[in-house]
Amino acid sequence: MMEYGFWETEVEARFEAGGIRILSFTWQGTRLPVVSSGRSWTNEAGSHHLVMAPGDAVFELCLSPAGDWHILRASPIGRLV
C-alpha cells in the first residue's frame, strides 16, 4: 500500500542531455540511494520520476517548476530494509 502526500525532500541528481538521473533522496531523515528508475513524465505540477530505493520501496519524486523537490507517493516505511 502506498502513502500519498506532499513531503519536501533533498535530492541528489544529475541533469543530463537525456533527462534527470536521480542518485539519492531523503525520506524521513534518511538518505536513500536510488537503485533503479522507472518512468518519468511532466505536467503542470512539474517533472515526475518513479524511483526504487533498497527493499523494493517505490517513490514518486516531483521537481516543481520553482525548482523544489517533493515526494508525492511512498512505499510504507516498513518495507524499507
C-alpha positions in Angstrom: 0.0 0.0 0.0 1.3 3.4 -0.9 1.3 6.6 1.2 0.2 9.8 -0.6 1.3 13.2 0.5 3.4 16.2 -0.3 6.7 15.9 1.6 9.7 18.1 1.0 12.9 16.2 0.2 16.5 16.8 -0.7 17.6 15.1 -3.9 21.0 14.4 -5.4 20.6 14.3 -9.2 22.5 14.7 -12.4 20.9 16.8 -15.2 22.0 15.2 -18.4 21.1 15.6 -22.1 18.7 12.7 -21.9 16.9 14.0 -18.7 17.4 13.8 -15.0 19.2 11.0 -13.3 18.3 10.8 -9.6 21.1 9.3 -7.4 19.6 9.6 -3.9 17.0 11.4 -1.9 15.9 11.9 1.8 12.9 10.2 3.3 12.0 10.7 6.9 15.5 11.9 7.7 17.3 9.0 6.0 19.3 9.4 2.8 18.2 6.6 0.4 20.1 5.6 -2.7 18.2 5.1 -5.9 18.7 1.5 -7.1 16.6 1.9 -10.3 14.5 4.4 -12.1 11.1 3.9 -13.8 9.1 6.1 -16.0 9.0 9.9 -15.8 6.6 12.5 -17.1 5.9 16.2 -17.0 2.7 18.0 -16.2 1.7 21.4 -14.7 2.9 20.3 -11.3 6.4 19.6 -12.6 8.7 16.8 -13.6 7.7 13.4 -12.0 10.0 10.5 -11.5 9.3 7.0 -10.2 12.3 5.6 -8.4 13.1 2.4 -6.4 15.1 2.5 -3.1 16.5 -0.5 -1.3 14.0 -3.1 -0.2 11.9 -2.6 -3.4 10.5 0.7 -1.9 8.9 2.8 -4.6 8.7 6.6 -4.6 7.3 9.3 -6.9 9.6 12.4 -6.8 8.5 15.6 -8.3 10.7 18.6 -9.3 8.4 21.7 -9.3 8.7 24.5 -11.8 10.1 26.6 -9.0 13.0 24.0 -8.5 11.8 22.4 -5.3 11.7 18.6 -4.9 8.8 16.8 -3.2 7.8 13.2 -2.6 4.2 12.6 -3.7 4.0 8.8 -3.2 6.0 6.5 -1.0 6.1 2.8 0.0 5.4 2.3 3.7 8.5 2.7 5.8 8.1 -0.9 7.0 9.1 -2.1 3.5 12.5 -0.3 3.7 15.4 -2.6 4.5 
